[in-house]
Amino acid sequence: VTSRCFQLFFDPVSVSLIQNHLQNVCTQEAIAHELPALSLIAGESDGSVRDALNILEQVRFSTNILTPDAVKEALGYLDEKELLDLMEGVLTGNVPQLLTLLKQIKVLNKSVEFIWRKTGILIRELLWQKYGVSSDAYSTYEKRLSSLGALVSTQKLHSMLERLYSNE
């Protein structure tokens, strides 16, 4: 059957093209927006214009102005500070602090996939820092990242990362 079908393979659309398209849509539809919010939507669409437009609509109906915080809230994302706070609770083993934080950030309303992915990135960042490799992912929280890295051994970070990857 496949031999009788015409197959089309599409490459993902670049983030900049999606962002420009979203900006045009917002202008035509008179949707108040901030460019960083559109950039965030474009980045989360994985190269799909349709997915970007769906995210835009989802956020648009939940807020009056498209801001990065509104996008993160609509998608159930944690910000970097909340993720660092969670990691600190995990690394220190302070269960009451961790449970209180989970309740404060309303973790049940958050995207599990996002938290999983960002936790892996954070652990990788901690490992890179231990090996003296700098990165831009948490550049605004460099001191906090350094203090978290001091709480855990390289072997423990490798173990945590292996667990995340094996369960993924």
C-alpha positions as CSV (number, residue, x, y, z in Angstrom):
1,V,0.0,0.0,0.0
2,T,2.9,2.4,0.8
3,S,4.2,2.1,-2.7
4,R,1.0,3.5,-4.1
5,C,1.0,6.5,-1.7
6,F,2.6,9.8,-2.3
7,Q,4.6,10.6,0.8
8,L,5.5,14.1,2.0
9,F,8.0,14.8,4.7
10,F,8.0,18.2,6.3
11,D,10.9,19.8,8.2
12,P,10.1,21.7,11.4
13,V,9.6,25.4,10.9
14,S,12.2,27.6,12.6
15,V,11.4,29.4,15.8
16,S,11.9,32.8,14.3
17,L,9.5,32.1,11.4
18,I,6.9,30.8,13.9
19,Q,7.4,33.9,16.1
20,N,7.0,36.2,13.2
21,H,3.8,34.4,12.1
22,L,2.4,34.6,15.7
23,Q,3.2,38.3,15.8
24,N,1.3,38.9,12.5
25,V,-1.7,36.9,13.9
26,C,-1.6,39.0,17.1
27,T,-1.5,42.2,15.1
28,Q,-4.3,41.2,12.8
29,E,-6.5,39.9,15.6
30,A,-5.7,42.8,18.0
31,I,-4.3,40.5,20.6
32,A,-2.1,42.3,23.2
33,H,1.2,40.5,23.5
34,E,4.8,40.7,24.6
35,L,7.5,39.4,22.2
36,P,9.1,37.1,24.8
37,A,5.7,35.4,25.2
38,L,5.6,34.7,21.5
39,S,9.1,33.5,21.5
40,L,8.3,31.1,24.3
41,I,5.2,29.8,22.4
42,A,7.3,29.3,19.3
43,G,10.0,27.4,21.2
44,E,7.4,25.1,22.8
45,S,5.7,24.3,19.5
46,D,8.5,22.0,18.3
47,G,8.5,23.5,14.8
48,S,4.7,23.1,14.3
49,V,2.8,26.2,13.3
50,R,-0.5,24.5,14.1
51,D,0.7,23.7,17.6
52,A,2.0,27.3,18.1
53,L,-1.4,28.6,17.1
54,N,-3.2,26.2,19.4
55,I,-1.0,27.4,22.3
56,L,-1.6,31.0,21.4
57,E,-5.4,30.4,21.5
58,Q,-5.1,28.5,24.8
59,V,-3.2,31.4,26.4
60,R,-5.3,34.1,24.8
61,F,-8.5,32.8,26.4
62,S,-6.9,32.6,29.8
63,T,-5.5,36.2,30.0
64,N,-5.9,39.6,28.5
65,I,-2.2,40.1,27.6
66,L,0.1,37.4,26.3
67,T,3.1,37.5,28.7
68,P,5.7,34.8,29.4
69,D,4.2,34.2,32.8
70,A,0.7,33.8,31.3
71,V,2.1,31.3,28.8
72,K,3.9,29.3,31.5
73,E,0.8,29.3,33.7
74,A,-1.5,28.2,30.8
75,L,0.9,25.4,29.9
76,G,1.4,24.3,33.5
77,Y,5.1,25.2,33.6
78,L,7.3,26.0,36.6
79,D,9.7,28.8,36.5
80,E,13.4,28.3,37.2
81,K,13.3,29.5,40.8
82,E,10.5,27.1,41.7
83,L,12.4,24.3,40.0
84,L,15.6,25.2,41.9
85,D,13.6,25.3,45.2
86,L,12.2,21.8,44.4
87,M,15.7,20.5,43.7
88,E,17.0,22.0,46.9
89,G,14.3,20.1,48.8
90,V,15.2,16.9,47.1
91,L,19.0,17.3,47.6
92,T,18.7,18.3,51.3
93,G,16.2,15.6,52.0
94,N,14.0,18.1,53.8
95,V,10.6,16.3,53.2
96,P,8.4,18.8,55.1
97,Q,9.9,21.7,53.1
98,L,9.5,19.8,49.9
99,L,5.9,19.0,50.6
100,T,5.1,22.5,51.6
101,L,6.7,23.8,48.4
102,L,4.7,21.3,46.3
103,K,1.5,22.5,47.9
104,Q,2.5,26.2,47.4
105,I,3.2,25.8,43.7
106,K,0.1,23.7,43.2
107,V,2.0,20.9,41.6
108,L,-1.1,19.0,40.6
109,N,-1.9,21.8,38.1
110,K,1.6,21.6,36.5
111,S,2.8,19.6,33.5
112,V,4.5,16.4,34.7
113,E,6.3,16.1,31.4
114,F,7.7,19.6,31.7
115,I,8.9,19.1,35.3
116,W,10.5,15.8,34.2
117,R,12.3,17.4,31.3
118,K,13.4,20.5,33.2
119,T,14.6,18.4,36.1
120,G,16.9,16.4,33.8
121,I,18.2,19.7,32.4
122,L,18.8,21.0,35.9
123,I,20.7,17.9,37.0
124,R,22.8,18.0,33.8
125,E,23.5,21.7,34.5
126,L,24.7,20.7,38.0
127,L,26.9,18.0,36.6
128,W,28.4,20.4,34.0
129,Q,29.1,22.9,36.7
130,K,30.9,20.3,38.8
131,Y,33.1,19.6,35.7
132,G,33.8,23.3,35.2
133,V,31.6,23.7,32.1
134,S,29.4,26.8,32.0
135,S,26.0,27.1,30.3
136,D,23.4,29.7,29.6
137,A,20.4,27.7,30.9
138,Y,20.6,29.0,34.4
139,S,22.9,31.9,34.0
140,T,20.7,34.2,36.1
141,Y,20.8,31.7,39.0
142,E,24.5,30.9,38.8
143,K,25.2,31.4,42.6
144,R,22.1,29.4,43.5
145,L,23.2,26.6,41.1
146,S,26.7,26.7,42.7
147,S,25.2,26.3,46.2
148,L,23.0,23.4,45.1
149,G,26.0,21.7,43.5
150,A,27.8,21.9,46.8
151,L,25.1,19.8,48.4
152,V,25.5,16.7,46.2
153,S,28.3,14.6,44.9
154,T,29.0,14.0,41.2
155,Q,28.2,10.3,41.6
156,K,24.8,11.1,43.1
157,L,24.0,13.5,40.2
158,H,25.1,10.8,37.7
159,S,22.8,8.3,39.5
160,M,19.9,10.8,39.5
161,L,20.3,11.5,35.8
162,E,20.6,7.8,34.9
163,R,17.3,7.2,36.8
164,L,15.5,9.9,35.0
165,Y,16.7,8.7,31.6
166,S,15.9,5.0,32.3
167,N,12.4,5.9,33.5
168,E,11.8,8.2,30.6
